[in-house]
Amino acid sequence: MASTVLSLRIDGELLDRLRNHAAKRGMSVQDYVVRTLIRDDFDERFQSAVDETEKFYGRT
């Protein structure tokens, strides 16, 4: 899988909170943010699949 650089401008308070969250997990801020985005993307795709299944079979 190829990687691409994404540059973000974020508030100092947000960066401090991200650093704290990442440190609690023994991760870098970059790894924490990427993992969070991956999890959020998975959640969205999973919910879409559930919604489509409910449309197909009907809600029970």
Secondary structure, 3 states (H helix, E strand, C coil): CCCCCCCCCCCHHHHHHHHHHHHHCCCCHHHHHHHHHHHHHHHHHHHHHHHHHHHHHCCC
